[in-house]
Amino acid sequence: MIIRFLYHGSAATRNDAAGGFNLDFMEWTGQLYADCPTAAAEVWIQAPPERVWGMVSDIFLMTELSPELQAVAWLDGEAAGPAVGRQFTGRSAHPAMGEWETVSTVVRCDPPRCFAWAVGDPAHPAATWRFTLTPDGDGTRLEQWYQMGPARSGLNVAIDAMPDKEAKIVFVRLREHEAAMRHNLEEIKSRTERVG
């Protein structure tokens, strides 16, 4: 199984010493929250995108995969599937940040290619998450992507309390998301390939 961390930060900060891109691990960038740093990971799954889509577009599956996300619920009931504009609540818990609840809006729903949601105001989100599915041979290349900000989030409480440590706080949180994405992709791959 190959799960590869794709990138972290901006183009200016993700170059390796040889002048090319180093896409195999997250490196220190010193980015701040206002930089809207991103992270992504990908995996190849031996299943068609149509089968993988059922996993990534199921918001309830994420509560099974994530130690942080505790519960989700569609705001307008469970009857319809995912669609652009549908909203759901997410209840999360973290040892250092406590418990919180957010409202997310589906901002992209293109079966079986892309599923994305914005946390908070979709025009100015606190975070954006996305799954992208690309046909690749007899399988699917699945990418999970995350962008921090631009709107404030719970992380800003820690940043406000320790502004001199902002870059470290941002980096640690991105590392947590990197680990979570790797775990999510491993589980989605395993579950999808078992079904096939």
Secondary structure, DSSP 8 states (H G I E B T S, - for coil): --EEEEEES-GGG-B-TTSSB--SS-------GGG--EEEEEEEESS-HHHHHHHHT-TTHHHHH-SSEEEEEETT-SSS---TT-EEEEEEEETTTEEEEEEEEEEEEETTTEEEEEES-TTS-SEEEEEEEEEETTEEEEEEEEEE-SS--THHHHHHH-GGGHHHHHHHHHHHHHHHHHHHHHHHHHHHHHH-
